């Protein structure tokens, strides 16, 4: 068009250079035949279909409305054409982390795509399955059964050279299993479950059964691991790790029960399943009775407190200014860890426990990672700190639009951008997906007038609209009613809207952050 030259890019880690060249030349020929207007029309149709099923509408914060949509677009762009390849931490936007992928993909990016573009999730998990043999070999090298996926990788090999914040973070295996289970329950994809998903769940469950042990009190312990908080490394019984492993073991048990042929091929016998059940049912979850809070890991609440008053703003991030040995022995948290467990394994905690735990760990979390704000926002919203949740939402969604960490030039923070959707849907929409059922507990912060979003689940598209007083649910499409729950009340949704009142939030005391660690401020005021 207008005499401009056309450029086409193609890539593959599987095909030869000649095959990729043929692909590119074919794409150029097709584009030339179709013409510019046809290409634009097809792209518009694809995106229109996506936004019809995935859009998030925010009334009362135009800045966040834009930021959430920008983030969702980058997440879609990173995942939609992955073609059985990993989704890197920077997506398609820069060379930060040298194109490597981490646990961020399964824990931050794939939940968004599961409920908005599930085909992309299938592709990403097929890539994990394609490197399963390498993960099995890695487990053998480490002296364990099952599969141990690499902490940092492109092709499947472990490329992290620092054990405490690399391989010791075994939770990546439960994170992958969590993504597999979430995809299964959201799509009921029988072929994937039979041919790929069950195998991923079984091999990761085998790792946990091998990695942990039963102590003299009959509790199943997982020792010498690192949780999401990289300022507390190589610890015993990290709550996030243990609870995610527990879910992994239970999902594997359920998978082999519904896929006996696959279980037979993998040589899963009743004794092994019984071991998984015992381990899951007796999983140790440390709790400090005196303080009334869960310990992020065994003995964490007995560590020396970090001297925040003596820490100046220019000494953050701490890892660049203090020796790891000093950081590891103190009560200072790089990013949401136990707080993330409150979100992803919220079914394992009471509301009272969540309120107490959030207050305790909020005062010790410095957010030296862009992964933290979204998770803190979700739990802040659930525990009644709605304005704080709104502030953290801004930090997560605007991370790159306002370069809040000063390094967006190396590529966008795809996980944090995904967090913009997560805060909207899981935070203020209160959506949880425990046990294969969608539940909602929506509440809005003071400035917002309305929040609306759509999610795809088991062949249906559910529309949710929330104001400060009411929430309305309806099916956009779907042949069968969908069973959901609103603030604990179960009911079925059809195309006919169902409206329920939104109860007030719990009455809680304000929480406090460490000095210099309050939510990062936006560069300009929010508009109404």
N, C-alpha and C positions, 0 to 999 in steps of 0.2 A: 504494500500500500504506500502511495506517495513516493515510490521509487526506493524505499528503504530496504536494506538487506535484512534477511532473516537469519537468525542464529538458533540452533537447537543443541541441547546438551543431553547426553545419555551416559549412564554409568551402570556398572555391574561388578560384583565381586566373583561372579560365577562364570560369565561368558567371556569369550576371547575378545581381544581388541577388534578383530575383524567383524565379529558378530555385533558388537556395540556400534561400530561404524555403520553397519547395515541398518541397525535400528534407527540411528540418527538420520541417515539418508532417507529411509522410509517415512519417518515422521515429517521431514521437510517436504517430501513430495506430497504427502497427504495434506499438509498445511497449505501448500501452494494451490492444490486442487480445490480445497475447501474455501480458501480466501479468508482475509482478515475478519470480515464481518461475521462469518460463520464460526470462526474460532472464538471470537468474543461472545457470541450468542451461546455457544456450548459452555463456556466458562461461567457465564452469568447463570445459566440454567442449573449447573452443578451447585454453585454457591447459593442460589435461591432455595434449592431443595434443602441444603444444609441448614440455612438460617431458619427455614420453616420448622425444622425439628429441633433446633439447638439454641435459638436466640435467647438471650437474657435481657430483659427490659428493666431499667432502673429509673424511677421518677424521684427527683430530689437531689441528684448528684450527677450532673452532666459529665463531669470530668471522669468519674468512675465508669459511667456508661460507655464512654469512648474507650477507656483503658481495658475494660473487660472484653469488649468486642475485638480490640486489637490483639489481646492475648489469645483469645479463642482462635482467631485467624492463624496466628503463628503456630499454635498447637496443631491445628488441622493441616497446615502446610507441611509441618515436620512429619506428620504421621500418615497422611493419606496416600503418599506414594513411596512409602518405605520399602515396599516390595521384598518382604522377608529379610530386611536389613535392620540394624539397630537404629533407634531414634536417639541421636546424640544429645548431650546436655545443652548444647547451643542450637539445636535444631539445624536449620539451613542458613543461619545468620552470621556465622563467624567461625574463626579457627580456635577459639578458646577451648581448653582441654584437649586440643589436637583431634577433635572429632570423636572422643571416647564417650561411651555410655556407662551409666551408673545405675544405682537403685532408683534414682529420680524418675526414670521412665515408668517403671511399674507402679510407683507409689503416688506420683503427682500427675503425670501426663496421661497414662492409660485410664484412670478413673474418669477423666473428662471425656475421652474418646469412647469409652464403653457406653456412655449414655447419650452420645451425640453422633458418633461415627464408628460403630462397632466393627465394621470391616477392617478398619485400620488396626484395631486391637488384635484381631485374629492374625494379621500379618506380622505384627510385632512379636506375638507369642510364638508364632511359627519359627521366627528367627531364634528365639530362645531354645526351642526344641531342636533346631538344626545344630546347635553347639552342645547338646546334651551329652554326647560322648566325651567331649573335652571336659565337661563338668564332672562326669564320672571319674575320669582319669585324675582330675585335680583332687577329688575326694580320696582316691587311692593313695596319692602322693602324701596327703595329709594324714593318712592312717584311718580313714573313716569309710563308712558305707554310703551308698546313694550317690548324690551329685552335689558338688560344691561349685556354684557358679562364681566366675571372676568378679571381683569388686569393680574393677575398671578395665574395660576391654573395647575392642572393635570387632575382632574376629573370633573371640572366645578365650584367648589366652589371658592370664592375669598379667596386667602391665603396671600394677601398683607395686612400688618397691618398698613401701613402708607398712610393715605388718600391723601395728596397733590401729591404724586408721584405714587399713586395706582389707586383707584377707580375714583379719579378726572380726570384721563386721559381717559375721555369718548371717545376719538378719536379711541380707539380700535374697537368700534362698526362700525365706518365708514371704518376702515381698513379691517375688515372682509367683509363688503359689497363690498368694492373695489375689493377684491380678488374674490368674487362671480361673480361680473359683468365682471371682466377680464376673468375668466374661461368661462363664457357664450359666450362672444364675440369671444374668441379664439377657442372654440370647437363647438359652437351651439349644445350643449348637451341637447336635448329636454327633456329627462326623468329627468335629474338633475334639469333643470330649472323649470319644472312643479311640481316635487315632493319635492324639497328641496330649490333650489335657490331663488325662488320667496318668499317663506316664510321667509327666512333669510333677504331678502331685505325689506320686509314689516315690520317685527318686529323691525329692526334697524331704519327704517324711522320713525316709531311711536315713538321711543325714542326721536329722534331729535325734532319732532313736539311738544312733551311734555316738553322737556328740555329747549327749547328756547321760546322766546316771541317777539312780535312786539312792538317796542318803539314808542314814540310820533311822530317820523319822518317817520314812516312806514317801518323801517328796522327791519329785523329779527335778534335778538341777541341771542348768547349762552354765558351765563355768568358763572363764578365760575368753570372753567375747567382748566386742565393742558394739554399743547400740548406735542410734543416730547421732547422739552427742559425741562429737570427736574431741571434746575436752575432758572426757571421762573414758579412758581406754582400758581394754583388757580387764574386764570386771566379771564378777560372778552374778548370775541371775538378773541380768538387765530385764526390767519388766516388759519393755516393748518387745524385745527379742523373745522372751518366754511366752508372752501371750500370742504373738504372731506365729510362733512355732506351734503353740497349742491349736490354733486355727488350722494350720497346715496339716497337722496330724489328723484332725477331725475331718477335714475336707478330703484327705486321702482315703480315710476309712469309708466315707460316703461314696467316693468315686469307685472304689473296687467293689462295693456292694451293688452299684448299678451297672458295672461293666465287668461281669465275671470272666468273660472271654479275655479281655485285656489283662485282668488280674492274673489269669492263668499263664498268659504269655510272659508276664513279668515275674512269674514264680512267686507271687504273693500267697502265703498260706495263712490259715486261721491263727496260728501262733504269732505271726508277725503283726497281724491286725490287732490281736489282743495286746501286744506290746505297745502299739501306738495308742490304743485306748487308755491303758494304764498310765502311760506317760502324760497324755493330755489331761486326764482327770486328776493327776497328782502334781501338776505343774506348780513349782514354787513361785509365789508372788510376794516379795518382801514388803513388810508393813511395819512402820514405827508406831507402836501403840501409844507411846508417851506423847509424840507430836500429833498423832492422828492422821498421818499421811503415808502414802506408799513411798518406798525408797526407790529411786530411779534404778539403782542396782544395790546389791547387798552391801550394807554399811555406809551408803552414800551420805545419809543424814548425820553420820558421826564424823565426817571429814571436816577439816578446818575450813572456816568460812573464808572466802576471798575478800581481800581488803579493797572494796570498791571505792571507798572514800579516797584512797591514795592512788587510784588509777585515773590518769588524766585522759581527756578525749583523744589525744594523739597517740595513745597507747593501744587503741583498738584498730584492727582486730588483735586480740591478745596473742594469737599464735605467731605473729610477726615480731612481738616485742618481749615475750617471756619464754623461758625454756619449758618444753612439754612436761618435764618432770615436776615443775612447780605447779603447772595448770592441772595435771592429772590428779593431784592429791588434794585439791580444794573443791569446795562447793561452788563451782562456776560452770555454766552450761553454754555451750556454743549455740545450740539450736534445739528446738522442741524435740524432746525424747519421750519422757513419761507423758508429757502433754499430748504428744502424737498418739500414744497408746489410748489416752482418754477419748480420742476421736475414732481411730480405726478399730479399737476394741472396746468401744463404749459400753457394749453389752456386758463387760466384765466388771463394771463399776456402778455404784449407786450415785445418784445426783449429789448427795452430801459428800461422798468421797471425791467426786470431780471438783466440787467447789473448794474443798480444803486443799487438794493436790494442786489445782491451778494457782491458788494464791501463793502456796509455798514455792513453786518452781518459777512463777512469774518474777519473783524477787531475785532470782539467781540466773536468769537467762539473758545473755547479752546480745543475742542475734547477730553473731559474726558470720552468719550464713544467710543467704537470700531464701533458703528453704523454710525458715522459721516463721515468718510473719503470718503466712496463710494458716498454718496449723494453730498458732496461738489465737488467731481471729476466730476460727471455728469453735474452739473450746471457750473462748471468752463469750461468744454469743450464747452458747448453751448454758453457761453458768451465770448469766444475768448481767455481764459487763458489756452492754450493747454498744455504748459509745467507743469503748476501747476496741471492740471488734471492728467497728467502722474505721477507726484510725489504722489498725493493722491491715485492713482490707486495702486501704489506699497505699500503704507501703508495698504490699505484695503486687498489686495490679500496676502500680506506677513505677516499679523498680527500674524499668528501662526507658519509659517515656520521659522520666525525669532523671535518669542516670543516678539513682539514689546511692548506689554502691561505688560509683565512679569508675566502673570498668565495662560499661555496655559496649564500648568500642571493640571488645574482644568477641562480641556475640551476645545475643539476648539470653536472659535467664529463663529458659523455656518452662522449667518447673515452677518458678515463681509466677510466670504469666498464667500457667494452668491454675495456680492458686487463686487467681481472680475469679474464675468460674467456681472453684471449690468453696470459697467463702460465700458467694452468692447462694449456691444451691445447698451446701452442707451446713454453712454457718447460719445465715438468716433464713434460708428455706428449711433448715433443720433436717435435711434428708439423710437417712442412714439406710444401709443395705444389709443389715445383719440377717443371717439365716435365709437368704434368698427372697426377702420381702422388703419392699420400699416403705419406710415410715417417715413421717414428717413432724417437725415441731417448730414451725416458723415463728419468728418474732423479728420486728424491724427496729433499727436504731432510731433515735429521735428525728433525724433530718429526713429520712426517707419517707415518701408518701406511698410508694407502691413498688413491689418487686414481682416480676413475672418471669417464668422460665419453663422450658419444655425438656423432657427426658424421654429417651426411647428405652422400652423395657419389655422383653418377651413378646415382641411383635406388635407392641402398642406404642402410641405416643401420648404421654400424659402432660397436660398443661396445668401449671400451678400459678395462681395469682394471689399475692399477699398484700394486705394493707395493715395498718396498725391495729385494726379491730377484727378482721376476718381473713380467712383463707378459702379460696375456691379451687376445686379440682374438677377436671373433665378430661375425657379421652378425645384427642384430636382424630385418631383413627385406631382401629382394633376391633376384631370381631367379638371378643369375649370381654366381660367385665374384669377389672383389675382390682384385686384386694390390696388396700393400703391401710395405713393408720395415721391419724392426726392427733398428736399429743396423747397417744396411748389408746385412742378409740379406733378400732378397726371398722372398715366399711368398704363396700365395692363401688368402683367408679365406672360410669359409662359415658356416653356422649352428653348426657344430661348433667349440667353442673351441680356439684355438691358443695355447699358452703358451711363452714364451721367457724365458731368464734376462736379468737386467739387469746389464750389466757395471759395474765401479766407475768413478767419474768420473776424468778426467785429474788427475794430481798437479800442482798449480800453487801458485805463491807467492801469498800474500794480496795483494789490491789495496787501494788507498787512495783515498778521496775528498778533495776540497779541504776545508779547515777549514770547519765549519758546514754541510757539505753531505752528511753521512751520511744514510741513510734516515730519513725522518720517523718518530718514535716513535708508537706507538699510545697511547691514553689509559689503557688498562687492559691487564693481562697477558692473553696468549692462554690459553684454557682447553683442556685435553685432554679 
